[in-house]
Amino acid sequence: MKFNTKAIHGGQKPDPAYGAVMPPIYQTTTYVQTSPGEHKGYAYSRSHNPTRNALENAFASIENGNFGLAFGSGLAAIDAILKLLKSGDEVISTNDLYGGTYRLFTKIFENFGIKFHFVGMENVSTIENYVNANTKLIWVETPTNPMLNIIDIKATAAIAKKHNVLLAVDNTFATPYLQQPLDLGADIVMHSATKYLGGHSDVVMGGLVVKDKDLADKLYFIQNASGAICGPQDSFLVLRGIKTLHLRMQRHCENGKAIATYLAKHPKVENVYWPGFENHPNHDIAKAQMRDFGGMVSFTTKGNNYNEAIKLVEKLKVFTLAESLGGVESLAGHPASMTHASIPKEEREKIGVVDSLIRLSVGIEDASDLIADLEQALG
Ligand SMILES: *Cc1c(COP(=O)(O)O)cnc(C)c1O
């Protein structure tokens, strides 16, 4: 099956009870047993729920994996991966990282004796400098947030294989419409389904997909033992979201390109970060591993003035000033005062998060309305 068909049908079959085409929302905690231990495969909804299982099958299908797992949030999904490790283990992670992931690694898992190395991975060979006998996991986020750097998944997977280390890829920004990390050699794909998979800014959810049965069993054990599952209503909404993922992504990409191209020509704009530009430092890798370049665009303005950047985002009318991304509506954020405010100025500037940086999650509205909105705000 091709991707567009999988988005709609992947892992799905009509409900066995009454033939409902959409999996019903099985709002139940428990299931009848005819004799102790005898049931239809469902005993308790932390362990299994038919609506969640339908979504988990859809996750596996669109990522070309064999096993999917759904969690109460993207961070709960990452938390489950880290629980594969034990005290003394080391992780090599992308440095330009989603802030919540960085917080989970450094404020929670460092306390349990896990050591993290945050590394610029645009040059993949750097990763090997940090590999040692304790290295158990390489954590990649690509495109990165908010600088939209691209990391070569295939080359990173080769390093992971060589050293017998797990490779996990946060595929939230790209979605499986643009790139399928398992096919490029990753062991685990992680999603904040809160973003593009859900797609309508109405659910917080996380997901994991793997190919390997042993790894799936271990992650399932953690999902059930730690209990960070999502509910059936949310599972239903994300299943519905996935059915239009390919259509939405196509428009996100078209609009992203239109906005990036417009901004690059604007006299008040200094830099535009978008992997589709031929002069983007990792454009060739983006072209090789992604189908298109996505709907995320970041830019800075000339003079790099903090207050002017804040005024600009306040003036936007079609773009909503808000955290998050990946919904049908366009959002704008000012990382220096929002997502990255807790990082000291010198630290954030090292990775490019300067005072005037603005991050756009370009939605699926009419591109001309989005451009007109930026035009008036920049004017
Ligand atoms: C939002 C996000 C997360 C965290 O997901 P939640 O659903 O908010 O817990 C992780 N990684 C990336 C890239 C994200 O954008």
Ligand as a Chemical Component Dictionary entry (heavy atoms), coordinates in Angstrom:
data_LIG
# 
_chem_comp.id                   LIG 
_chem_comp.type                 NON-POLYMER 
_chem_comp.pdbx_formal_charge   0 
_chem_comp.three_letter_code    LIG 
# 
loop_
_chem_comp_atom.comp_id 
_chem_comp_atom.atom_id 
_chem_comp_atom.alt_atom_id 
_chem_comp_atom.type_symbol 
_chem_comp_atom.charge 
_chem_comp_atom.model_Cartn_x 
_chem_comp_atom.model_Cartn_y 
_chem_comp_atom.model_Cartn_z 
_chem_comp_atom.pdbx_ordinal 
LIG C1 C1 C 0 5.684 18.972 21.184 1  
LIG C2 C2 C 0 6.902 18.170 20.954 2  
LIG C3 C3 C 0 7.293 17.159 21.842 3  
LIG C4 C4 C 0 6.539 16.876 23.131 4  
LIG O1 O1 O 0 5.274 16.388 22.879 5  
LIG P1 P1 P 0 4.003 16.653 23.854 6  
LIG O2 O2 O 0 2.914 15.981 23.118 7  
LIG O3 O3 O 0 3.853 18.125 24.000 8  
LIG O4 O4 O 0 4.340 15.994 25.154 9  
LIG C5 C5 C 0 8.443 16.449 21.545 10 
LIG N1 N1 N 0 9.176 16.703 20.438 11 
LIG C6 C6 C 0 8.814 17.658 19.561 12 
LIG C7 C7 C 0 9.658 17.895 18.359 13 
LIG C8 C8 C 0 7.680 18.431 19.791 14 
LIG O5 O5 O 0 7.360 19.409 18.929 15 
# 
loop_
_chem_comp_bond.comp_id 
_chem_comp_bond.atom_id_1 
_chem_comp_bond.atom_id_2 
_chem_comp_bond.value_order 
_chem_comp_bond.pdbx_ordinal 
LIG C1 C2 SING 1  
LIG C2 C3 SING 2  
LIG C2 C8 DOUB 3  
LIG C3 C4 SING 4  
LIG C3 C5 DOUB 5  
LIG C4 O1 SING 6  
LIG O1 P1 SING 7  
LIG P1 O2 DOUB 8  
LIG P1 O3 SING 9  
LIG P1 O4 SING 10 
LIG C5 N1 SING 11 
LIG N1 C6 DOUB 12 
LIG C6 C7 SING 13 
LIG C6 C8 SING 14 
LIG C8 O5 SING 15 
# 
